Structures are given as structure tokens and as C-alpha cells.
Amino acid sequence: MSRIIHIFIMAILAAFMIYTLAFSTPDSADTAAGEETRQFISDNGYNQTGAANLVTAIYLGYRAFDTLGETIVLIASVAGVVYLMGSKE
């Protein structure tokens, strides 16, 4: 019974991923917004972050909190896997 539930959940996740990939074509408005963002970062990246490299400016200046959140999620997931793989005594 447990195996059937796991297969069902995996099938739902796979269907969601396939649906998202199949229907996630960018609109022209999204492309225009991306061009505006690229131009803004090119013009203001050094002045706002102080980083001479624009990749560093984006990663540490504009996305610092996002990067911190991703790190916390990664650490939590690794801790969960280590906990689940621990010995059952």
C-alpha cells in the first residue's frame, strides 16, 4: 500500500514537471522585462554594489538574501537525508 502511494505521488510530480516544461514558453513581455533588467544592472551594478564584476554584483549584491535562503534549504535537506539514513535502533 505504501509503495502505491509513493508511485502515485511521483506520477503527480512528474506530470506537474512535464506540464510546466511544456507550457512555459516566454512571452514577449517577459523578454522585454529581461532586457530592461539587463540594461539596469549593466548601468547601475557597479555604483550600487561596488563589485567590478557584474556576476559578483548580481550574486552577492542583488541576490544575497535569495542565496542565503537557498543555502538554508540545502542544509536542511542534507540534514533531513542524514537523519532519515541513520540507523534504526
Biopython code that builds the backbone (N, CA, C, O; Angstrom):
import numpy as np
from Bio.PDB.StructureBuilder import StructureBuilder

atoms = [
    (1, "MET", "N", (0.827, -1.190, 0.000)),
    (1, "MET", "CA", (0.000, 0.000, 0.000)),
    (1, "MET", "C", (0.871, 1.254, 0.000)),
    (1, "MET", "O", (0.583, 2.219, -0.709)),
    (2, "SER", "N", (1.924, 1.235, 0.789)),
    (2, "SER", "CA", (2.809, 2.385, 0.869)),
    (2, "SER", "C", (3.509, 2.623, -0.459)),
    (2, "SER", "O", (3.716, 3.769, -0.858)),
    (3, "ARG", "N", (3.873, 1.544, -1.144)),
    (3, "ARG", "CA", (4.541, 1.664, -2.443)),
    (3, "ARG", "C", (3.605, 2.292, -3.470)),
    (3, "ARG", "O", (4.055, 3.082, -4.300)),
    (4, "ILE", "N", (2.330, 1.965, -3.438)),
    (4, "ILE", "CA", (1.359, 2.539, -4.370)),
    (4, "ILE", "C", (1.220, 4.038, -4.131)),
    (4, "ILE", "O", (1.113, 4.808, -5.086)),
    (5, "ILE", "N", (1.219, 4.453, -2.894)),
    (5, "ILE", "CA", (1.118, 5.872, -2.569)),
    (5, "ILE", "C", (2.351, 6.619, -3.081)),
    (5, "ILE", "O", (2.233, 7.713, -3.634)),
    (6, "HIS", "N", (3.529, 6.029, -2.895)),
    (6, "HIS", "CA", (4.752, 6.667, -3.375)),
    (6, "HIS", "C", (4.760, 6.779, -4.892)),
    (6, "HIS", "O", (5.160, 7.812, -5.429)),
    (7, "ILE", "N", (4.331, 5.749, -5.583)),
    (7, "ILE", "CA", (4.261, 5.791, -7.044)),
    (7, "ILE", "C", (3.263, 6.844, -7.501)),
    (7, "ILE", "O", (3.523, 7.565, -8.465)),
    (8, "PHE", "N", (2.130, 6.942, -6.825)),
    (8, "PHE", "CA", (1.119, 7.937, -7.163)),
    (8, "PHE", "C", (1.665, 9.359, -6.985)),
    (8, "PHE", "O", (1.455, 10.218, -7.842)),
    (9, "ILE", "N", (2.353, 9.601, -5.890)),
    (9, "ILE", "CA", (2.932, 10.923, -5.644)),
    (9, "ILE", "C", (3.989, 11.247, -6.691)),
    (9, "ILE", "O", (4.037, 12.372, -7.189)),
    (10, "MET", "N", (4.832, 10.286, -7.030)),
    (10, "MET", "CA", (5.852, 10.507, -8.052)),
    (10, "MET", "C", (5.217, 10.783, -9.411)),
    (10, "MET", "O", (5.714, 11.621, -10.164)),
    (11, "ALA", "N", (4.130, 10.095, -9.735)),
    (11, "ALA", "CA", (3.444, 10.324, -11.008)),
    (11, "ALA", "C", (2.851, 11.726, -11.061)),
    (11, "ALA", "O", (2.903, 12.383, -12.101)),
    (12, "ILE", "N", (2.291, 12.187, -9.953)),
    (12, "ILE", "CA", (1.740, 13.548, -9.915)),
    (12, "ILE", "C", (2.857, 14.573, -10.085)),
    (12, "ILE", "O", (2.699, 15.534, -10.837)),
    (13, "LEU", "N", (3.975, 14.383, -9.403)),
    (13, "LEU", "CA", (5.100, 15.306, -9.541)),
    (13, "LEU", "C", (5.658, 15.296, -10.962)),
    (13, "LEU", "O", (5.987, 16.350, -11.507)),
    (14, "ALA", "N", (5.766, 14.118, -11.562)),
    (14, "ALA", "CA", (6.263, 14.028, -12.940)),
    (14, "ALA", "C", (5.314, 14.731, -13.906)),
    (14, "ALA", "O", (5.761, 15.438, -14.809)),
    (15, "ALA", "N", (4.001, 14.542, -13.721)),
    (15, "ALA", "CA", (3.026, 15.208, -14.592)),
    (15, "ALA", "C", (3.106, 16.722, -14.435)),
    (15, "ALA", "O", (3.007, 17.454, -15.420)),
    (16, "PHE", "N", (3.282, 17.190, -13.221)),
    (16, "PHE", "CA", (3.403, 18.629, -12.980)),
    (16, "PHE", "C", (4.650, 19.185, -13.653)),
    (16, "PHE", "O", (4.605, 20.257, -14.257)),
    (17, "MET", "N", (5.765, 18.461, -13.550)),
    (17, "MET", "CA", (7.001, 18.925, -14.170)),
    (17, "MET", "C", (6.884, 18.943, -15.691)),
    (17, "MET", "O", (7.330, 19.894, -16.332)),
    (18, "ILE", "N", (6.298, 17.914, -16.269)),
    (18, "ILE", "CA", (6.129, 17.872, -17.725)),
    (18, "ILE", "C", (5.203, 18.989, -18.184)),
    (18, "ILE", "O", (5.486, 19.652, -19.182)),
    (19, "TYR", "N", (4.110, 19.206, -17.478)),
    (19, "TYR", "CA", (3.187, 20.301, -17.822)),
    (19, "TYR", "C", (3.887, 21.653, -17.757)),
    (19, "TYR", "O", (3.714, 22.489, -18.644)),
    (20, "THR", "N", (4.677, 21.869, -16.709)),
    (20, "THR", "CA", (5.380, 23.143, -16.545)),
    (20, "THR", "C", (6.385, 23.353, -17.666)),
    (20, "THR", "O", (6.474, 24.454, -18.210)),
    (21, "LEU", "N", (7.132, 22.340, -18.019)),
    (21, "LEU", "CA", (8.117, 22.470, -19.092)),
    (21, "LEU", "C", (7.455, 22.657, -20.456)),
    (21, "LEU", "O", (7.974, 23.385, -21.302)),
    (22, "ALA", "N", (6.327, 22.012, -20.672)),
    (22, "ALA", "CA", (5.672, 22.083, -21.973)),
    (22, "ALA", "C", (5.017, 23.441, -22.214)),
    (22, "ALA", "O", (4.959, 23.899, -23.355)),
    (23, "PHE", "N", (4.528, 24.085, -21.171)),
    (23, "PHE", "CA", (3.773, 25.320, -21.348)),
    (23, "PHE", "C", (4.463, 26.542, -20.751)),
    (23, "PHE", "O", (3.794, 27.519, -20.414)),
    (24, "SER", "N", (5.764, 26.507, -20.616)),
    (24, "SER", "CA", (6.469, 27.647, -20.026)),
    (24, "SER", "C", (7.294, 28.388, -21.075)),
    (24, "SER", "O", (8.479, 28.648, -20.867)),
    (25, "THR", "N", (6.681, 28.720, -22.175)),
    (25, "THR", "CA", (7.379, 29.500, -23.200)),
    (25, "THR", "C", (7.327, 30.968, -22.807)),
    (25, "THR", "O", (6.284, 31.449, -22.366)),
    (26, "PRO", "N", (8.423, 31.683, -22.958)),
    (26, "PRO", "CA", (8.433, 33.090, -22.562)),
    (26, "PRO", "C", (7.602, 33.954, -23.509)),
    (26, "PRO", "O", (7.630, 33.772, -24.726)),
    (27, "ASP", "N", (6.876, 34.879, -22.934)),
    (27, "ASP", "CA", (6.113, 35.846, -23.721)),
    (27, "ASP", "C", (7.018, 36.990, -24.131)),
    (27, "ASP", "O", (8.129, 37.130, -23.619)),
    (28, "SER", "N", (6.550, 37.793, -25.040)),
    (28, "SER", "CA", (7.344, 38.947, -25.469)),
    (28, "SER", "C", (7.486, 39.957, -24.335)),
    (28, "SER", "O", (8.491, 40.665, -24.266)),
    (29, "ALA", "N", (6.490, 40.035, -23.440)),
    (29, "ALA", "CA", (6.586, 40.953, -22.295)),
    (29, "ALA", "C", (7.684, 40.506, -21.348)),
    (29, "ALA", "O", (8.396, 41.339, -20.787)),
    (30, "ASP", "N", (7.830, 39.194, -21.162)),
    (30, "ASP", "CA", (8.893, 38.681, -20.301)),
    (30, "ASP", "C", (10.264, 38.997, -20.887)),
    (30, "ASP", "O", (11.191, 39.347, -20.157)),
    (31, "THR", "N", (10.387, 38.874, -22.196)),
    (31, "THR", "CA", (11.655, 39.161, -22.856)),
    (31, "THR", "C", (11.998, 40.637, -22.735)),
    (31, "THR", "O", (13.157, 40.987, -22.516)),
    (32, "ALA", "N", (11.009, 41.500, -22.874)),
    (32, "ALA", "CA", (11.245, 42.941, -22.743)),
    (32, "ALA", "C", (11.649, 43.288, -21.311)),
    (32, "ALA", "O", (12.525, 44.127, -21.101)),
    (33, "ALA", "N", (11.023, 42.654, -20.338)),
    (33, "ALA", "CA", (11.383, 42.908, -18.942)),
    (33, "ALA", "C", (12.806, 42.439, -18.669)),
    (33, "ALA", "O", (13.531, 43.078, -17.906)),
    (34, "GLY", "N", (13.209, 41.342, -19.276)),
    (34, "GLY", "CA", (14.570, 40.852, -19.115)),
    (34, "GLY", "C", (15.587, 41.804, -19.707)),
    (34, "GLY", "O", (16.668, 41.989, -19.147)),
    (35, "GLU", "N", (15.251, 42.409, -20.836)),
    (35, "GLU", "CA", (16.148, 43.391, -21.454)),
    (35, "GLU", "C", (16.292, 44.630, -20.560)),
    (35, "GLU", "O", (17.389, 45.169, -20.416)),
    (36, "GLU", "N", (15.191, 45.073, -19.966)),
    (36, "GLU", "CA", (15.239, 46.232, -19.071)),
    (36, "GLU", "C", (16.089, 45.917, -17.843)),
    (36, "GLU", "O", (16.880, 46.752, -17.405)),
    (37, "THR", "N", (15.933, 44.736, -17.296)),
    (37, "THR", "CA", (16.711, 44.330, -16.127)),
    (37, "THR", "C", (18.191, 44.258, -16.462)),
    (37, "THR", "O", (19.030, 44.733, -15.696)),
    (38, "ARG", "N", (18.511, 43.666, -17.602)),
    (38, "ARG", "CA", (19.905, 43.562, -18.024)),
    (38, "ARG", "C", (20.530, 44.942, -18.191)),
    (38, "ARG", "O", (21.665, 45.168, -17.770)),
    (39, "GLN", "N", (19.790, 45.867, -18.807)),
    (39, "GLN", "CA", (20.306, 47.216, -19.005)),
    (39, "GLN", "C", (20.483, 47.937, -17.667)),
    (39, "GLN", "O", (21.468, 48.651, -17.480)),
    (40, "PHE", "N", (19.545, 47.758, -16.738)),
    (40, "PHE", "CA", (19.639, 48.397, -15.433)),
    (40, "PHE", "C", (20.871, 47.904, -14.673)),
    (40, "PHE", "O", (21.607, 48.700, -14.091)),
    (41, "ILE", "N", (21.089, 46.592, -14.682)),
    (41, "ILE", "CA", (22.237, 46.042, -13.962)),
    (41, "ILE", "C", (23.538, 46.476, -14.613)),
    (41, "ILE", "O", (24.513, 46.764, -13.919)),
    (42, "SER", "N", (23.563, 46.527, -15.937)),
    (42, "SER", "CA", (24.774, 46.980, -16.626)),
    (42, "SER", "C", (25.104, 48.422, -16.283)),
    (42, "SER", "O", (26.270, 48.773, -16.102)),
    (43, "ASP", "N", (24.077, 49.254, -16.195)),
    (43, "ASP", "CA", (24.292, 50.675, -15.920)),
    (43, "ASP", "C", (24.584, 50.959, -14.456)),
    (43, "ASP", "O", (25.416, 51.815, -14.153)),
    (44, "ASN", "N", (23.921, 50.262, -13.541)),
    (44, "ASN", "CA", (23.980, 50.616, -12.125)),
    (44, "ASN", "C", (24.656, 49.584, -11.230)),
    (44, "ASN", "O", (24.774, 49.812, -10.026)),
    (45, "GLY", "N", (25.100, 48.460, -11.776)),
    (45, "GLY", "CA", (25.650, 47.379, -10.952)),
    (45, "GLY", "C", (26.847, 47.806, -10.132)),
    (45, "GLY", "O", (26.909, 47.516, -8.937)),
    (46, "TYR", "N", (27.793, 48.485, -10.742)),
    (46, "TYR", "CA", (28.998, 48.887, -10.019)),
    (46, "TYR", "C", (28.678, 49.947, -8.971)),
    (46, "TYR", "O", (29.179, 49.868, -7.849)),
    (47, "ASN", "N", (27.861, 50.930, -9.310)),
    (47, "ASN", "CA", (27.554, 52.025, -8.381)),
    (47, "ASN", "C", (26.769, 51.544, -7.161)),
    (47, "ASN", "O", (26.978, 52.047, -6.057)),
    (48, "GLN", "N", (25.880, 50.588, -7.345)),
    (48, "GLN", "CA", (25.037, 50.137, -6.235)),
    (48, "GLN", "C", (25.693, 49.070, -5.371)),
    (48, "GLN", "O", (25.410, 48.990, -4.176)),
    (49, "THR", "N", (26.566, 48.246, -5.952)),
    (49, "THR", "CA", (27.146, 47.150, -5.179)),
    (49, "THR", "C", (28.631, 47.316, -4.908)),
    (49, "THR", "O", (29.145, 46.752, -3.942)),
    (50, "GLY", "N", (29.327, 48.074, -5.734)),
    (50, "GLY", "CA", (30.761, 48.249, -5.574)),
    (50, "GLY", "C", (31.577, 47.110, -6.155)),
    (50, "GLY", "O", (32.804, 47.115, -6.050)),
    (51, "ALA", "N", (30.923, 46.137, -6.765)),
    (51, "ALA", "CA", (31.624, 44.995, -7.360)),
    (51, "ALA", "C", (31.942, 45.304, -8.814)),
    (51, "ALA", "O", (31.054, 45.668, -9.586)),
    (52, "ALA", "N", (33.207, 45.159, -9.187)),
    (52, "ALA", "CA", (33.606, 45.446, -10.559)),
    (52, "ALA", "C", (33.086, 44.378, -11.518)),
    (52, "ALA", "O", (32.807, 44.682, -12.678)),
    (53, "ASN", "N", (32.952, 43.146, -11.062)),
    (53, "ASN", "CA", (32.452, 42.056, -11.881)),
    (53, "ASN", "C", (30.933, 42.017, -11.755)),
    (53, "ASN", "O", (30.412, 41.951, -10.642)),
    (54, "LEU", "N", (30.211, 42.056, -12.878)),
    (54, "LEU", "CA", (28.753, 42.098, -12.826)),
    (54, "LEU", "C", (28.151, 40.791, -12.292)),
    (54, "LEU", "O", (27.095, 40.817, -11.661)),
    (55, "VAL", "N", (28.795, 39.670, -12.532)),
    (55, "VAL", "CA", (28.285, 38.407, -11.981)),
    (55, "VAL", "C", (28.342, 38.450, -10.460)),
    (55, "VAL", "O", (27.403, 38.025, -9.788)),
    (56, "THR", "N", (29.431, 38.958, -9.923)),
    (56, "THR", "CA", (29.553, 39.103, -8.471)),
    (56, "THR", "C", (28.537, 40.101, -7.950)),
    (56, "THR", "O", (27.965, 39.899, -6.879)),
    (57, "ALA", "N", (28.304, 41.172, -8.691)),
    (57, "ALA", "CA", (27.314, 42.169, -8.276)),
    (57, "ALA", "C", (25.927, 41.554, -8.184)),
    (57, "ALA", "O", (25.189, 41.825, -7.237)),
    (58, "ILE", "N", (25.572, 40.736, -9.148)),
    (58, "ILE", "CA", (24.252, 40.103, -9.136)),
    (58, "ILE", "C", (24.172, 39.084, -8.008)),
    (58, "ILE", "O", (23.198, 39.055, -7.256)),
    (59, "TYR", "N", (25.199, 38.249, -7.894)),
    (59, "TYR", "CA", (25.164, 37.142, -6.939)),
    (59, "TYR", "C", (25.198, 37.623, -5.497)),
    (59, "TYR", "O", (24.419, 37.153, -4.668)),
    (60, "LEU", "N", (26.088, 38.549, -5.192)),
    (60, "LEU", "CA", (26.239, 38.984, -3.798)),
    (60, "LEU", "C", (25.505, 40.278, -3.481)),
    (60, "LEU", "O", (25.166, 40.525, -2.324)),
    (61, "GLY", "N", (25.259, 41.096, -4.475)),
    (61, "GLY", "CA", (24.603, 42.363, -4.220)),
    (61, "GLY", "C", (23.092, 42.289, -4.292)),
    (61, "GLY", "O", (22.394, 42.608, -3.330)),
    (62, "TYR", "N", (22.599, 41.865, -5.440)),
    (62, "TYR", "CA", (21.156, 41.867, -5.655)),
    (62, "TYR", "C", (20.469, 40.615, -5.134)),
    (62, "TYR", "O", (19.300, 40.672, -4.751)),
    (63, "ARG", "N", (21.168, 39.487, -5.110)),
    (63, "ARG", "CA", (20.532, 38.226, -4.745)),
    (63, "ARG", "C", (21.086, 37.635, -3.460)),
    (63, "ARG", "O", (21.022, 36.420, -3.275)),
    (64, "ALA", "N", (21.617, 38.436, -2.586)),
    (64, "ALA", "CA", (22.257, 37.908, -1.372)),
    (64, "ALA", "C", (21.260, 37.163, -0.487)),
    (64, "ALA", "O", (21.565, 36.077, 0.007)),
    (65, "PHE", "N", (20.072, 37.734, -0.283)),
    (65, "PHE", "CA", (19.095, 37.070, 0.583)),
    (65, "PHE", "C", (18.563, 35.798, -0.074)),
    (65, "PHE", "O", (18.305, 34.808, 0.610)),
    (66, "ASP", "N", (18.400, 35.821, -1.382)),
    (66, "ASP", "CA", (17.966, 34.633, -2.094)),
    (66, "ASP", "C", (19.003, 33.528, -1.966)),
    (66, "ASP", "O", (18.655, 32.368, -1.747)),
    (67, "THR", "N", (20.276, 33.886, -2.102)),
    (67, "THR", "CA", (21.354, 32.918, -1.969)),
    (67, "THR", "C", (21.399, 32.360, -0.546)),
    (67, "THR", "O", (21.612, 31.162, -0.360)),
    (68, "LEU", "N", (21.203, 33.208, 0.449)),
    (68, "LEU", "CA", (21.175, 32.749, 1.834)),
    (68, "LEU", "C", (20.022, 31.780, 2.056)),
    (68, "LEU", "O", (20.187, 30.761, 2.726)),
    (69, "GLY", "N", (18.857, 32.091, 1.497)),
    (69, "GLY", "CA", (17.708, 31.190, 1.619)),
    (69, "GLY", "C", (17.951, 29.848, 0.966)),
    (69, "GLY", "O", (17.585, 28.810, 1.519)),
    (70, "GLU", "N", (18.574, 29.857, -0.222)),
    (70, "GLU", "CA", (18.895, 28.606, -0.903)),
    (70, "GLU", "C", (19.879, 27.775, -0.081)),
    (70, "GLU", "O", (19.773, 26.550, -0.032)),
    (71, "THR", "N", (20.818, 28.433, 0.552)),
    (71, "THR", "CA", (21.791, 27.724, 1.386)),
    (71, "THR", "C", (21.107, 27.079, 2.586)),
    (71, "THR", "O", (21.418, 25.942, 2.939)),
    (72, "ILE", "N", (20.195, 27.783, 3.205)),
    (72, "ILE", "CA", (19.469, 27.238, 4.354)),
    (72, "ILE", "C", (18.638, 26.036, 3.938)),
    (72, "ILE", "O", (18.603, 25.033, 4.651)),
    (73, "VAL", "N", (17.967, 26.121, 2.790)),
    (73, "VAL", "CA", (17.169, 24.988, 2.301)),
    (73, "VAL", "C", (18.067, 23.793, 2.008)),
    (73, "VAL", "O", (17.707, 22.659, 2.325)),
    (74, "LEU", "N", (19.232, 24.031, 1.406)),
    (74, "LEU", "CA", (20.155, 22.945, 1.106)),
    (74, "LEU", "C", (20.644, 22.272, 2.382)),
    (74, "LEU", "O", (20.688, 21.044, 2.456)),
    (75, "ILE", "N", (21.010, 23.059, 3.380)),
    (75, "ILE", "CA", (21.479, 22.487, 4.642)),
    (75, "ILE", "C", (20.360, 21.693, 5.317)),
    (75, "ILE", "O", (20.607, 20.615, 5.858)),
    (76, "ALA", "N", (19.139, 22.215, 5.291)),
    (76, "ALA", "CA", (18.015, 21.499, 5.899)),
    (76, "ALA", "C", (17.740, 20.186, 5.176)),
    (76, "ALA", "O", (17.444, 19.178, 5.819)),
    (77, "SER", "N", (17.832, 20.184, 3.851)),
    (77, "SER", "CA", (17.575, 18.947, 3.116)),
    (77, "SER", "C", (18.670, 17.917, 3.366)),
    (77, "SER", "O", (18.377, 16.728, 3.494)),
    (78, "VAL", "N", (19.912, 18.348, 3.436)),
    (78, "VAL", "CA", (21.006, 17.420, 3.736)),
    (78, "VAL", "C", (20.844, 16.861, 5.142)),
    (78, "VAL", "O", (21.064, 15.671, 5.367)),
    (79, "ALA", "N", (20.464, 17.709, 6.087)),
    (79, "ALA", "CA", (20.249, 17.234, 7.458)),
    (79, "ALA", "C", (19.094, 16.228, 7.505)),
    (79, "ALA", "O", (19.164, 15.245, 8.242)),
    (80, "GLY", "N", (18.042, 16.463, 6.729)),
    (80, "GLY", "CA", (16.925, 15.526, 6.671)),
    (80, "GLY", "C", (17.323, 14.187, 6.093)),
    (80, "GLY", "O", (16.911, 13.143, 6.598)),
    (81, "VAL", "N", (18.132, 14.208, 5.022)),
    (81, "VAL", "CA", (18.580, 12.954, 4.418)),
    (81, "VAL", "C", (19.480, 12.190, 5.384)),
    (81, "VAL", "O", (19.357, 10.973, 5.518)),
    (82, "VAL", "N", (20.383, 12.900, 6.055)),
    (82, "VAL", "CA", (21.275, 12.242, 7.032)),
    (82, "VAL", "C", (20.445, 11.639, 8.164)),
    (82, "VAL", "O", (20.737, 10.538, 8.629)),
    (83, "TYR", "N", (19.414, 12.354, 8.607)),
    (83, "TYR", "CA", (18.567, 11.838, 9.672)),
    (83, "TYR", "C", (17.811, 10.585, 9.214)),
    (83, "TYR", "O", (17.730, 9.597, 9.944)),
    (84, "LEU", "N", (17.259, 10.640, 7.991)),
    (84, "LEU", "CA", (16.486, 9.503, 7.504)),
    (84, "LEU", "C", (17.364, 8.285, 7.208)),
    (84, "LEU", "O", (16.904, 7.148, 7.312)),
    (85, "MET", "N", (18.615, 8.517, 6.842)),
    (85, "MET", "CA", (19.502, 7.401, 6.542)),
    (85, "MET", "C", (20.180, 6.838, 7.781)),
    (85, "MET", "O", (20.894, 5.839, 7.701)),
    (86, "GLY", "N", (19.963, 7.470, 8.914)),
    (86, "GLY", "CA", (20.576, 6.996, 10.155)),
    (86, "GLY", "C", (20.092, 5.612, 10.528)),
    (86, "GLY", "O", (19.058, 5.149, 10.045)),
    (87, "SER", "N", (20.844, 4.959, 11.387)),
    (87, "SER", "CA", (20.479, 3.599, 11.780)),
    (87, "SER", "C", (19.273, 3.613, 12.690)),
    (87, "SER", "O", (19.108, 4.503, 13.525)),
    (88, "LYS", "N", (18.425, 2.599, 12.510)),
    (88, "LYS", "CA", (17.232, 2.466, 13.346)),
    (88, "LYS", "C", (17.535, 1.432, 14.438)),
    (88, "LYS", "O", (17.699, 0.243, 14.164)),
    (89, "GLU", "N", (17.601, 1.905, 15.642)),
    (89, "GLU", "CA", (17.926, 1.008, 16.749)),
    (89, "GLU", "C", (16.777, 0.915, 17.704)),
    (89, "GLU", "O", (16.862, 0.204, 18.705)),
]
sb = StructureBuilder()
sb.init_structure("model")
sb.init_model(0)
sb.init_chain("A")
sb.init_seg("    ")
for serial, (resi, resn, name, xyz) in enumerate(atoms, 1):
    if name == "N":
        sb.init_residue(resn, " ", resi, " ")
    sb.init_atom(name, np.array(xyz, "f"), 0.0, 1.0, " ", f" {name:<3s}", serial, name[0])
structure = sb.get_structure()
